[in-house]
Amino acid sequence: MSRAQQIEERFKARNPVLSRGEPKVVTPGLPHQNNLQQIGYKLLSMLTFKGRRAEEVARVLVSACLWKDSVEGRSNGYNVSPQTVRNYVEEQGNEVVEKLLESMRRISMEMLKGVKEVDVSIDWTTKTWYGKPVNGLGSSAKGSSWNYATATTKYQGMVLLLAFVPQVNGMTKDEIVKFLVEQIAGMGFKVRLVTLDAGFYTVEVLRFISQFKYVIGVPVGDVKIYEEFDGEYATNSKRRKKEEQVNFRLLVYGKEIVKKKRKTVVYFARATNLNLTKREVLKLYNKVRGPIETSYRNIKAFLPFTSSTKFVFRELIFVLAMVFYSLYTVFKDVMRREEFRLLLILCFLDDLSDLKDFIFTLEKTLNNKIDLFLRR
């Protein structure tokens, strides 16, 4: 069986469906413009704005993601003013965000069809804003950045998004974790293992995740153990009574780094309730948690810019970028991220007539690449 046939059989086995109750969109064995065009128009249909300029607004947002450009800059190509785009998003954005998140979860559920338990990684990412501070944002920058938390799982080489929450002022770390886990449970999955980095290390989070198998990063400065260690440990939060503290197994390990041409040992700590060897726990932590960083890089590759400081506007474009990433995972075995982006741009060629010559050059290059791929 040729490589192309193997890829086709793999996709047939997965058979992802982008929405329920609508005609199925099955990923092809190899990328084809008709299939990608279906994806493009599906994206537009996910942006459920209502009104006379709704379609133009949707196309502006999709185009900004594809070109990683500013929303305001892309609006000029669709004969709609930036203010009109802002008005639509600010008035209808919350409803559209919910529809986009529902679509994102459906994609992941189809890819995980038949799976009952998942290993989950939880983390947050920050997008900094260098202009006027915005009220209501939960970040150390006091309104100058947006924090978004997600939960992902890795399945058959794909990092799938399961849950999402924006962090706002007053939201605690344990509330973020609980909210994400509740979303996963609502999708019908049981959490088998949860991994978190040291930014989530609090007594409240530890108490909540103790119901699962878990591995969480621990700030070495909190435990003050600077040597190889594997043993029992108890939190010592000054805000908690003795009976409210949490006991766990603490693992501390050193890693040699070169700093200013001198070798230095830096220590890291992990808390867990797993009955595995130290080496197995650390390997499992890296295996489950590592891919979430890759997912954030890929999400931000589709994230457009905007001058709007409205919370709903910033949330919507981040969620839209997550949907792009989720769709990309369907095709990641047969094309790179940038090829996926460029082929989608080709689907909207008529809408981007001012750049036709440039796009045709890219199309020729991509066709050559696909031809070389088929000959392997």
C-alpha positions in Angstrom: 0.0 0.0 0.0 1.4 3.4 -1.0 1.8 6.3 1.5 -1.0 8.2 -0.1 -3.3 5.1 0.3 -2.2 4.7 3.9 -3.1 8.4 4.6 -6.5 7.9 2.9 -7.3 4.8 4.9 -6.3 6.6 8.1 -8.7 9.5 7.4 -11.5 7.1 6.5 -11.1 5.5 9.9 -11.3 8.8 11.7 -14.2 10.2 9.5 -14.5 13.5 11.3 -17.8 15.3 10.9 -17.7 19.1 11.4 -21.3 19.4 12.5 -24.2 17.3 13.4 -27.6 17.5 11.9 -26.1 18.9 8.7 -24.5 17.2 5.6 -21.3 15.4 6.6 -17.9 16.9 5.7 -15.5 14.1 5.6 -11.8 14.8 5.4 -10.2 13.7 2.2 -7.3 11.3 1.8 -5.4 14.2 0.3 -6.2 17.9 0.3 -8.5 19.0 -2.5 -9.8 22.5 -3.1 -13.4 21.5 -3.0 -13.0 20.0 0.4 -11.1 23.0 1.7 -13.8 25.3 0.1 -16.4 23.4 2.2 -14.3 24.2 5.3 -14.1 27.9 4.3 -17.8 28.3 3.8 -18.4 26.2 7.0 -16.3 28.8 8.9 -18.5 31.6 7.5 -21.6 29.8 8.6 -20.2 29.4 12.1 -20.1 33.2 12.5 -23.8 33.5 13.1 -24.2 37.3 12.9 -27.6 38.7 12.0 -28.1 41.9 9.9 -27.7 43.4 6.5 -23.9 43.4 6.6 -23.5 40.1 8.6 -21.8 38.2 5.7 -19.3 41.0 5.1 -18.4 41.1 8.8 -17.9 37.3 8.8 -15.7 37.5 5.8 -13.6 40.3 7.3 -13.0 38.2 10.5 -12.1 35.0 8.5 -9.8 36.9 6.1 -8.0 38.6 9.1 -7.3 35.2 10.6 -6.1 33.7 7.3 -3.8 36.6 6.6 -2.9 37.2 10.3 -3.7 40.8 9.6 -5.6 43.5 11.5 -9.4 43.2 11.4 -9.6 46.9 10.6 -7.2 46.5 7.7 -9.1 43.6 6.1 -12.4 45.4 6.4 -11.4 47.8 3.5 -11.4 44.9 1.1 -15.0 44.0 1.8 -16.5 47.5 1.6 -17.4 47.6 5.3 -16.1 50.1 7.8 -14.1 49.0 10.8 -16.7 50.6 13.0 -19.4 48.5 11.5 -17.4 45.3 12.3 -16.9 46.5 15.8 -20.6 47.3 16.2 -21.6 43.8 15.1 -19.1 42.0 17.3 -19.9 44.2 20.4 -23.6 43.7 20.0 -23.7 40.0 19.0 -20.3 38.7 20.0 -21.3 36.7 23.1 -23.8 34.6 21.1 -21.4 34.1 18.3 -18.6 33.0 20.7 -20.9 30.3 22.2 -21.7 29.0 18.7 -18.0 28.9 17.8 -17.1 27.1 21.0 -19.9 24.6 20.3 -18.4 23.9 16.8 -14.9 23.5 18.3 -16.2 21.0 20.8 -18.0 19.0 18.1 -14.9 18.7 16.0 -13.0 17.3 19.0 -15.8 15.0 20.0 -15.9 13.5 16.5 -12.2 12.9 16.5 -12.6 11.2 19.9 -15.6 9.1 19.0 -15.6 6.0 21.1 -13.2 7.4 23.7 -14.5 7.4 27.3 -11.5 8.6 29.3 -9.1 11.4 28.5 -5.8 12.6 29.9 -6.1 16.4 30.2 -3.6 19.3 30.2 -4.7 22.6 31.6 -2.8 25.9 31.1 -3.4 29.5 30.2 -1.8 31.9 27.7 -1.5 35.6 27.7 -2.0 38.2 24.9 -0.5 41.5 25.9 -2.1 44.8 25.0 0.1 47.9 24.9 -2.5 50.5 24.8 -5.0 51.8 27.3 -5.7 49.4 30.2 -9.1 47.6 30.0 -11.2 47.0 33.1 -12.3 43.4 34.0 -9.3 41.5 32.7 -7.6 39.0 35.1 -3.9 39.5 34.7 -0.9 40.7 36.5 -0.6 43.5 34.0 -3.7 45.1 35.5 -5.8 45.3 32.4 -3.0 45.3 29.8 -3.3 41.7 28.8 -5.9 39.0 28.1 -5.6 35.6 29.8 -7.2 32.5 28.2 -7.2 29.1 29.8 -7.8 25.9 27.8 -7.9 22.1 28.4 -6.5 19.8 25.7 -5.9 16.1 25.2 -3.6 14.3 22.8 -5.1 11.6 20.7 -3.5 9.8 17.7 -0.9 12.5 17.4 -3.5 15.3 17.4 -3.8 17.9 20.2 -7.5 18.5 20.6 -9.2 21.4 22.3 -11.8 20.4 24.8 -12.6 23.4 27.0 -12.0 27.1 27.2 -12.5 30.0 29.6 -11.3 33.6 29.6 -9.9 34.8 32.9 -11.6 37.9 34.3 -10.9 39.9 37.5 -11.8 38.0 40.6 -11.6 34.5 39.0 -9.5 32.2 41.2 -7.2 29.4 39.9 -9.4 26.7 41.3 -12.5 28.2 39.7 -10.7 28.1 36.3 -9.8 24.5 36.7 -13.3 23.5 37.9 -14.9 25.3 35.0 -12.7 23.6 32.5 -13.3 20.1 34.0 -17.0 20.7 34.1 -17.0 21.5 30.4 -15.1 18.2 29.7 -17.6 16.2 31.8 -20.4 17.9 29.9 -19.0 16.5 26.7 -19.3 13.0 28.1 -15.7 12.3 28.9 -14.2 11.1 32.2 -10.9 12.8 33.3 -8.3 10.1 33.9 -5.3 12.3 34.5 -4.9 16.0 34.8 -1.6 17.9 34.5 -1.0 21.6 35.3 2.0 23.8 35.5 3.3 25.6 38.6 1.1 28.7 38.0 -1.9 26.7 39.2 -0.2 25.5 42.5 -2.6 26.4 45.3 -4.2 24.5 48.2 -7.6 24.9 46.6 -6.5 23.5 43.2 -4.7 20.6 44.9 -7.8 19.8 46.9 -10.0 19.7 43.8 -7.7 17.7 41.5 -7.1 15.1 44.2 -10.2 13.3 43.0 -8.3 12.5 39.8 -4.8 11.1 39.0 -2.7 14.3 38.7 0.7 15.8 38.3 1.1 19.5 38.9 4.2 21.7 38.8 5.4 23.2 42.2 7.5 26.3 42.6 10.7 25.1 44.2 10.8 28.3 46.2 7.6 27.3 48.0 8.8 23.9 49.1 12.4 25.0 49.6 14.0 21.7 48.8 17.0 22.0 46.6 18.1 18.4 46.2 16.9 15.2 44.7 13.7 14.2 46.6 10.9 11.7 46.4 8.6 11.6 49.5 5.6 12.8 51.4 5.0 16.5 51.7 2.2 18.8 53.2 1.3 22.3 52.1 2.1 25.1 54.5 -0.2 27.9 53.4 -0.3 30.6 56.1 -3.9 31.3 55.1 -5.0 27.8 55.9 -5.5 25.9 59.2 -3.5 22.7 59.7 -6.5 20.5 59.0 -7.1 22.4 55.7 -3.6 21.7 54.3 -3.1 19.0 51.6 -0.7 16.1 51.7 0.9 14.8 48.5 3.9 13.0 47.1 6.6 15.5 46.2 9.2 14.9 43.5 12.2 17.2 43.2 14.8 16.8 40.4 17.8 18.7 39.2 18.7 19.7 35.7 22.1 20.9 34.7 22.2 24.1 32.6 25.0 26.2 31.3 24.8 29.9 32.4 27.6 32.4 31.6 29.8 29.5 30.5 29.4 27.8 33.9 27.4 24.7 34.7 24.6 25.2 37.2 22.1 22.8 38.6 18.5 24.1 38.6 15.8 22.2 40.6 12.2 21.6 39.6 9.4 20.1 41.7 6.2 18.2 40.9 3.3 17.1 43.1 1.4 13.9 42.3 -0.7 11.1 43.7 0.5 8.5 41.1 2.0 5.3 42.4 4.7 5.2 39.7 8.5 5.6 39.7 9.8 9.1 39.8 11.1 8.7 36.2 7.7 7.5 34.9 5.8 10.3 36.6 8.1 13.0 35.1 7.9 11.3 31.6 4.1 11.2 31.8 3.9 14.8 32.9 6.0 15.9 29.9 4.0 13.7 27.5 0.6 15.0 28.6 1.4 18.6 29.3 4.0 19.4 26.6 1.6 19.4 23.6 -0.5 22.3 25.1 2.3 24.7 24.4 2.3 23.6 20.8 -1.4 24.2 20.5 -1.1 27.8 21.8 1.6 28.5 19.2 -0.7 27.2 16.4 -3.7 29.1 17.7 -1.8 32.3 17.8 -0.7 31.7 14.2 -4.3 32.3 13.2 -4.9 35.1 15.7 -5.6 38.5 13.9 -4.9 41.9 15.3 -7.4 44.6 16.4 -7.3 48.0 17.8 -10.5 47.3 19.7 -10.1 47.1 23.5 -13.5 45.6 24.1 -13.4 42.3 26.0 -15.9 40.6 23.8 -14.0 41.5 20.6 -10.8 40.1 21.9 -12.5 37.0 23.2 -14.2 36.4 19.8 -11.1 36.6 17.7 -9.2 34.2 20.1 -12.0 31.7 19.9 -12.2 32.0 16.1 -8.4 31.3 16.0 -9.1 28.2 18.1 -11.7 27.0 15.6 -9.1 27.5 12.8 -6.6 25.4 14.8 -9.2 22.7 15.4 -10.0 22.5 11.7 -6.3 22.4 10.9 -5.8 19.3 13.1 -8.1 17.4 10.7 -5.6 18.0 7.9 -2.3 18.1 9.8 -1.2 14.7 8.7 -1.1 15.7 5.0 -0.2 19.3 5.0 1.6 21.9 7.1 -0.1 24.7 8.9 0.9 27.4 6.4 -0.1 25.2 3.4 -3.5 24.8 5.1 -3.8 28.6 5.5 -2.7 29.3 1.9 -5.1 26.8 0.3 -8.0 28.2 2.3 -7.0 31.7 1.0 -7.2 30.3 -2.5 -10.8 29.3 -1.8 -11.7 33.0 -1.4 -9.7 34.1 -4.4 -12.6 36.1 -5.9 -12.8 38.0 -2.7 -9.1 38.9 -2.8 -8.8 40.0 -6.4 -6.2 42.7 -5.6 -3.8 39.9 -4.7 -4.5 37.4 -7.5 -1.1 37.5 -9.1 0.6 36.8 -5.8 -1.8 34.0 -5.0 -1.5 32.3 -8.3 2.3 32.2 -7.7 1.7 30.5 -4.4 -0.8 28.1 -5.9 1.8 27.0 -8.5 4.3 26.4 -5.7 1.8 24.4 -3.6 0.7 22.3 -6.5 4.4 21.4 -7.1 4.7 20.4 -3.4 1.6 18.2 -3.5 2.9 16.6 -6.7 6.2 15.8 -5.0 4.3 14.4 -2.0 2.2 12.1 -4.3 5.4 10.7 -5.9 6.9 9.6 -2.6 
